Each structure stands twice: as structure tokens, then as C-alpha cells.
Amino acid sequence: MTRAREVSAPRAAEVPFVSRAAELGFLEETLEHLGKGGPAVVDITGDAGIGKSRLLTEFSVRARRRGPIVLRGRATEYEQRGPFRPFADAFADIDRQAVQTHPSLNDLPAALRGGTAAAGGPRARDRFALYQETAEVLGRVRETGLVILLDDLHWADVASQELLDHLVRHPVRSPVLLVVARRDRQAPAALTTLLDRGMDTGVVRRLPLGPLGELDCVEQLAKDLPRHQAAEIYAASEGNPLYFLTLLQARRAERQAPVTGGSWPSRPSGYAGPQHRPTPLEALLLEELAPLTPLERTTVEAVAVLGDHATAELVGVIIDSPVAEVVDALRRLMRRDLVRPDQDRRRLVLRHPLVRALAHEKTDPWRREALHRGAAAELAAAGASLVDQAHHLEHSLTAWDPQGAAVLVEAAAQIAQTAPATSAHWLGIVLRVLPQTPEHLDTRRRLTVLRARALGLTGSLEESRDLLHQVIDMPGPDGDPVLRTSALALYALTERGLGNYARADALLRRELDRCPRPSPPQRIDYALELGACALLAARYPEARPEISRTLVATRALGDGVREVRTLALAAVGETYEGEVAAARTLARSAAVLADALTDSDLAGLCESLARLAWSEAMLDDLPEAERHAGRGIAIARRTGRISLLSQLLVCKAYIHILTCRLPTALELTDEAETVARALGSGELLGLVLGFRSLALLLANPPGDRSALATADEAVAAVGTSDSWWATLARGALAGATLAVGDPHRARDVLLDAGGGADLSRLQPSVRPIHLEVLVAAELTAGDPAQAERWAGRAAEEAERLGLPNQRGAALRAAARIDEHRGDLAQAARKYAEAAEEHARCRATLLQAQSLLLGAPLMTAAGQSDRGAAMWRRGRRLAADGGAGLLVGLAGQSRTAVFEGTARPVRRVVQDTRGPAPQGPLRGDDMLNALTAREREIAELVATGLPSRAIAAELHLSPRTVESHLSRIYRKTGVSSRTALAALTVRGAARVDDGVSGTPG
């Protein structure tokens, strides 16, 4: 194709770079700290035309002189649906020199290199794996350094925003600097939020661009005009360089007499889209387009439509004009400085995005559609990617076109895992023009299911659910039974993600009773979905008979895949209920069948692998659990089963917590959190955050409060649900609350989660662990009698279960009672027995905890050598596994162990809270952030009322009160009822004293 350099012509003189020395110095200072622990991202913000792009250009020149490789990309307004466009644009500049300097750049995913395999290669089947792979590649950049400049990021696609979010939250340690420029007032809220969060963590530095200085503008940019005229232009532009230069050009062209002050229009705030009255700047730019010849105007329109693909040859083809005439028109446009070669002089670009926006929007709609249609056809003929073709088809597909629709559908399928939002958008365009005729009904059903699946991956669960409901209830013949079953299964999965188990249950039962009756395989699928809903709603016994019949049916059909699904569901259900013998039998049977299947056979069984792994983990078979969770993760990544990836990741994280591998547990929960947030399921997020809070509690030193904040968020995410996952989240909150010294709240949270003193809603198979927390809470709160009752129940339930980890928890609970009574020898013996129980199933963390709790008591009981050995082994296990809390516990008990000064273990545990906050709290400031309901609850807490009494007083459920308390703790920064009460009292006192913020 004809390159931009072939039509180059004399251009307007380069405008001097003025009034940005401080900003350029800021960037150069950041570059000096590249790879030395400095910020990894610079966020340049400012209005349209303020000079962001020019600053990037000047910085790129200076950065290259220092040695780093510099890559530059940009987002564009009319290509916002193209996945990873700004990154792909930047990485398209990778040449031989860049690869020689940084060989790892060769390993960037194809989706980021503008490759046609947008869904990624085998190592990056889903977008989250692609983000990790990109970070890993950038993490291998050599000392020379790499600078990536991304312009106009306010137009970045969702996938690019997610990738940037990953790089902000996980900054690479290599010398890589990412500089982004955006219009802050037009940036999506998600983009602003992620950059704000990066500022809080020190990863991002913000560089806001203000107006140019008047002296520089007048003396350097307008030195050919009388000073007072230049000053008037500056005043009208308010220092916006684009507006100043446009006014300056108009003045020079028109040779007008000086205007009086106030006759210039005021500066615009930026382009606001087509449906508005033109701003003064837009009016001036439109005046530039007015005198163009028809060919020049059409050429500008074509360049605006083509975007990154604009060349003289392609412009000529889509406007049906000889290339020689187009080249002449381009030369004239360059002399007007409307069109320029891009930075690599390979393509044509309009002078500024505002010019492109105006040219594109002012083109007659039918003409614009024709240009996009022509662009799509020429790109297809040239072998361009489906994604590039799809961009133009989405702007031109206004009536049914099977060929164009096929391209959009194929492009949507190609990027469904890496850019699901764009995939859903393109499928929506096809569905909009698809004829509403019987012959297209099956196609409509199929595409609607695909769109619903893509929307589900973006977190739009409710919209996805509604589309699936449309498919299920779509009038006309049922069509493909496999598609209908798939739609129902996806519907049930989506309702489960929303926590609407009853709705999913009702629809599935309706489907089972419909005429004609479902086929045997369909009945099995529906029964399994019903069982899954019952399991997550903590009502598995209701589904047990149906699951038993289903297992018989799968074996009668000889359907091995469905048998694995049924066995895994039954195994996790029986495990949850504490039916250990039955659960072990089912889990072993499921494992035998699953292990005999290939990864291809297991592609649709990721959820079954998750259930099997959870069963094995709760049955204390940790090696098998990790093996199955790891296999499930690998298959989920490879096949794009993102909706199940979080469950598998958090299961593996739980195993790493138990086996005392806290750093990797945190990594796993961090990725699981990213996926869960993207999927939009509150219950899934609550589950993930609950286990993350546990990992944070154990990994961080005593006194760290991040675990409590995370647990509070977990409980807020699950809301008022009493599902299995919601109960696990509340259990995590109880543990984190106890660790910071609020036994009353810990007890209230667990009792509420359990449905009262019978604790019937707590998972039976792990209830002894919850009972241990209640024992510690009651002892700390001063109720040893109740603590003894809880310890006795823990012993009974652990004996019935026969699981090592549950027996260990019951032994620790009993040891706490013995220690409180003063029987240190008995307590020490029970801690040692607990450690042995945990060692049997390789639960290293619980083993280390038991050893460290028992060591000072063993010394106090006269067995100092054994006490020292317990301490040393416990501390080594804790240190090797990154358990900062236990290492801190070891430090606090060291004197008691080696100098024989016994210290009550319960005090040691309490002292893990760390130092109390110093200085007076400004109660009025903190309490002002609360809503009226939250303030009301805080005041009742200050009177000493427990959550149940507050709930009765306000006619709320106890769970709603706890959700409010979680938000109150986050807003005020306190972590206990005692601290909240003190804060509330001080705030009230300040109001009474007239110092609540009102002067006088």
C-alpha cells in the first residue's frame, strides 16, 4: 500500500514546545527511578487540547536518549470496541532492536501484538491468564528499561482497562514505566478508580496538566502578532494550547483587525459527542473544513473512518477516486495541517482527535455507513483480522447481511474469553438486524445464548439471566434440545451467582414437569442443577434422594461423564453434612472415574473437579485435593471456564493455608478476587474474600488489621444471604474480629451465622473449628461456663466426624479450658496431641499453631526441654510457610519457653492485636460519614446492646445489623464494639460541647 511518506508535503512549521518544563522534569525524574522501587505508572490528566499528546512526544524523545526502548500506542474514539487496542498499537512498534534489547517481548500474547489469534494461545485462553502472562513478560525486561506510552486512554476498551488494573495492582519489578494520558472528565469511572487506587498504594503518580503560561504563549507562539492581540487570544483560550493555536491560525488567515476584549468565545471543556451544540472550538474547526473541495472533504471523511488503517491507496479505493488525485488532495490537506503522517510515517491521521470526531460525526450517515462498509470489504480482501473487519461492520450493519453477520459472530467467538464485553456488543448488533422469522429462530436462540454467556463473563449477571429466560420461553418449536439444556444450565449457574437459588429451583422443576417430558440425559442435567442449588443454599438433605436416583440413572445409561458429575456433587454434599464415611466413598469413586478421563473429556467438568477437590480438602486428604484443584485450574484456563476459575483458585488457596504456604495462598486468593469481582457474584466474592481474610490474618504480623477489613467486605458482599458461602464469610469475620480483640462481636457473628445457639446453620463438617473460636471468645469475654459447654460440644462433634483437623480443633478448645482452670500440664498435653492430629493430614499451619500455643505451658509444667522443642519446631514451620502471625506469637512466648516464666496462653493470643491506636479520635469527623441508620446502630452499640437486641429494637434481622456494622467499621476505622462505643460517646460529647464542626 502507499505509505504516508509518499504523500508528504511541506507542513506548517513545528510549534515550539513551551511552558511545560516542570511537567517534563517530573517525567524525567520518574524515569530516573525506573526499576528502583519508584512508581510504575504515571497518569497524565487534562482537558482536550491541553497538550497531553505533545508532552508524550517530547518525553519519548528524551527517554530514548537515555537508553530505554520506547513504545507508543493510543486509544481512539471510534475503535473503543477493539480489544487491547492501545496496548496492541504500542506493541506493534516492537522491532528488531526492541527484541534484541528485551528478548522477552517476543513472548507477548498474540492478542497484544495485534495478532489474529485474539483469544490468545494455549497459555492465555482466558483474559486473566493473559494479564498474568503479560505481566510475566514485562517482568523479564532487562536493565536498559522499557517505556510504554498510552495516549487518549479515556477511550480505552474494557479489556485494556482490566489489563492496566492488573499491572497497577501487580506492578512488575523490572524497569518498566507505563505513562498514560487521558481526559479526566471523560474517563470511565472504572479507569479513574483503578488509577486512584494505584495512587494510594504508591504505584501511580498523577500529573495534571493546567493551562500554558501567558508569557510563553504571547512571546513564543504569537510573536508575529501585536502583543495586545496575542494577549486577547490567550485570554479567550484560557491557556488551552489547541484552542490558542486554532484562534491564532484563524487570526492570521483572516488578517482581521484587533478584536475587543470579550468578543472571543470562551474555552471549551472538551468534545462531548455529536448530540450537542458545537462549542466555540468545534465551530472554529468546522470553519477549517468549510473551504475544502469535495474531494478534499471526502478524503478527510475517509481518513476519519479508516482510523489506524488510513493510507492513500485505501482512501482512494473506498471513495472510488484515483490514487493520484487522492495524493494531490492529501498534499493540500497537509499544507492546511488537517492531515499528518503518524509518528512512524506509515499511516495518515487527522491533526487531533477532535478533528476526527467532528469529521466522522458530520459525515452524512448513509455516506459514513458506505465508507465503513467499503473499509470492511477492503480489509477482508487484504487479509486483515476479523477484529479489524468487525469494527467497520458494527458501524455499517444496519440491515440483514449474512456475510457481514457471520464475520461479526466469528470475531465475537474469537475474543469471547479475552474481551467478553466487546463480544457481547457485536453479538447484540447481529441480533438487532437478524430477521424475526421462523427460519432464523434457532440462530436467534444460539446467538442469544452466546451473548448471555459473554455478558455473564463481564459481570452483567442480571442481563445475562434475562436473556437466557427469553431463550427458554421463546415461542415456537423447541429446536435443538442440547441448546435448550445448555441455556437452562447457564441460567441456573447465573441465578446461583446472584444467590437466587429459589428462582433457579422453580424454573428447573417447571422444566422437569413440562411436556414433552425431558429425555433421560436432560432429566439428569436438571436434577444435578437442582442438587447444586440445594447444596449452596445449605439444604442438601432435601436433594439427597433425587441425587441418589440420578446416580442410578447415570449408571444405567453408561454415561461416565454424568456419573462423575453426580458423584462429585454427592461427595461434596455429604461432606458438608458431616457424613464422612459416605463422603469418602463417593469422593474416591469420583476420583477414580475423573482420573481415567482425558483433559478433553473433563473440559465440561471443571465444576465437578472443584466439588471433588473441596470434598477431599474438607475430608483432610490434602494432596489429592490439591491435585484435582490444580488440574481443574489448568483446564478452566485452557477452555475459558472463567466462571469456575475462582472456586478452584480459592480451593487451592485453602489447601495452601492449611499446609502453611501463605505467600502462594495470598497469590491465589488475589487472582480469585480479581476474577470474582469481574464476574459480579456477591456470594462468590464473599467466599473468596473470606478465605483471603484468613490468609491475610495468618500471613501478616500481629496487629495488622487488613484481615478484618477484608472480612468485613466479605460479609457486606454476601448481604443477608444464609447460604453455605455466606456462612463461611461470616465465620472468617468472626475469626478476624476475635484476633483484633472484640470477643463479643466474634461471638455474635458466629451465633447469628449459625442461626442461634444450636448452630444448625454452621457447616457440620467444620463446626468444631467454629466452636473453638466460640470457646476463645467466651473465655476472653469472661464467660468460662459457656466456654466449657462449647468445648464439650466440640469434642462430641469431632469424635463423631473422626477428621484429624476437627479433632485437633476440639483438643485446642479443651486445652484453652484447662489453661483457664490452671491445669497447665493437661493443657500442654492436649496442644501436643492437637499438633499430632494435624501432622497426620499435613495441616502444617494448624500443627505449628498448636505447638506454639502449647510450648510455654509445657515448660511451665516442668518439661522445659520438650517445651523448647515444640517452640523451635512450631516457629520453624511458621517461618518457612510465611505465617507472620504465628512467628509473632513465637516471639511473644519466647521468654516464657526459655526462661520459664509461664504466661497464660490466652493473653498471648490476645496480644496479637498489636498496639492500641494512639491519640484522641475525632468522633465527629468519623461519625459524619455514617448514614442515619448506621448512626442509629452505632448509638445503640454504645449503650451496650448486642446485635440481636439492636435488631429487635429496629425491627431488622440480626444479619442486617451485622452488615451495617461491617460498613460502620470500614467507615470509622475502628475494629471492635468497645472502640465504636467510645467513638460514639466522644462524638456525642463534642456535639454537646458545641465543637462538632460548627464554629462559635
Sequence and secondary structure as in RCSB ss.txt:
>XXXX:A:sequence
MTRAREVSAPRAAEVPFVSRAAELGFLEETLEHLGKGGPAVVDITGDAGIGKSRLLTEFSVRARRRGPIVLRGRA
TEYEQRGPFRPFADAFADIDRQAVQTHPSLNDLPAALRGGTAAAGGPRARDRFALYQETAEVLGRVRETGLVILL
DDLHWADVASQELLDHLVRHPVRSPVLLVVARRDRQAPAALTTLLDRGMDTGVVRRLPLGPLGELDCVEQLAKDL
PRHQAAEIYAASEGNPLYFLTLLQARRAERQAPVTGGSWPSRPSGYAGPQHRPTPLEALLLEELAPLTPLERTTV
EAVAVLGDHATAELVGVIIDSPVAEVVDALRRLMRRDLVRPDQDRRRLVLRHPLVRALAHEKTDPWRREALHRGA
AAELAAAGASLVDQAHHLEHSLTAWDPQGAAVLVEAAAQIAQTAPATSAHWLGIVLRVLPQTPEHLDTRRRLTVL
RARALGLTGSLEESRDLLHQVIDMPGPDGDPVLRTSALALYALTERGLGNYARADALLRRELDRCPRPSPPQRID
YALELGACALLAARYPEARPEISRTLVATRALGDGVREVRTLALAAVGETYEGEVAAARTLARSAAVLADALTDS
DLAGLCESLARLAWSEAMLDDLPEAERHAGRGIAIARRTGRISLLSQLLVCKAYIHILTCRLPTALELTDEAETV
ARALGSGELLGLVLGFRSLALLLANPPGDRSALATADEAVAAVGTSDSWWATLARGALAGATLAVGDPHRARDVL
LDAGGGADLSRLQPSVRPIHLEVLVAAELTAGDPAQAERWAGRAAEEAERLGLPNQRGAALRAAARIDEHRGDLA
QAARKYAEAAEEHARCRATLLQAQSLLLGAPLMTAAGQSDRGAAMWRRGRRLAADGGAGLLVGLAGQSRTAVFEG
TARPVRRVVQDTRGPAPQGPLRGDDMLNALTAREREIAELVATGLPSRAIAAELHLSPRTVESHLSRIYRKTGVS
SRTALAALTVRGAARVDDGVSGTPG
>XXXX:A:secstr
   GGGG           S HHHHHHHHHHHHTTTTT  SEEEEE  TTSSHHHHHHHHHHHHHHHS EEEEEE 
 GGGTTSTTHHHHHHHTT  HHHHHH GGGGGS GGGTT S TT  TT SSHHHHHHHHHHHHTT  TT EEEEE
E GGG  HHHHHHHHHHHHS  SSSEEEEEEE TTTS HHHHHHHHHHHHHTSEEEEE     HHHIIIIISTTS
 HHHHHHHHHHHTT HHHHHHHHHHHHHHT     TT S         SSS   HHHHHHHHHHTT  HHHHHHH
HHHHHHGGG  HHHHHHHHT  HHHHHHHHHHHHHTTSEEE TTSSSEEESSHHHHHHHHHHS HHHHHHHHHHH
HHHHHHTT  HHHHHHHHHHH  S  HHHHHHHHHHHHHTTTT HHHHHHHHHHHHHHS  SGGGHHHHHHHHHH
HHHHHHHHT HHHHHHHHHHHHT SS    HHHHHHHHHHHHHHHHHHT HHHHHHHHHHHHTSSS   HHHHHH
HHHHHHHHHHHTT HHHHHHHHHHHHHHHHHHT HHHHHHHHHHHHHHHHHHT HHHHHHHHHHHHHHHHHS TT
GGGG HHHHHHHHHHHHHTT HHHHHHHHHHHHHHHHHHT HHHHHHHHHHHHHHHHHTT HHHHHHHHHHHHHH
HHHHT HHHHHHHHHHHHHHHHHHS TT  HHHHHHHHHHHHHTT  SHHHHHHHHHHHHHHHHTT HHHHHHHH
HHHTTSTT TTS GGGHHHHHHHHHHHHHHHT HHHHHHHHHHHHHHHHHH  HHHHHHHHHHHHHHHHHHT HH
HHHHHHHHHHHHHHHTT HHHHHHHHHHHHHHHHHTT HHHHHHHHHHHHHHHHHTT HHHHHHHHHHHHHHHS 
    HHHHHHGGG     S   HHHHHTTS HHHHHHHHHHHTT  HHHHHHHHT  HHHHHHHHHHHHHHH   
SHHHHHHHHHHHHHHHHTT SS   
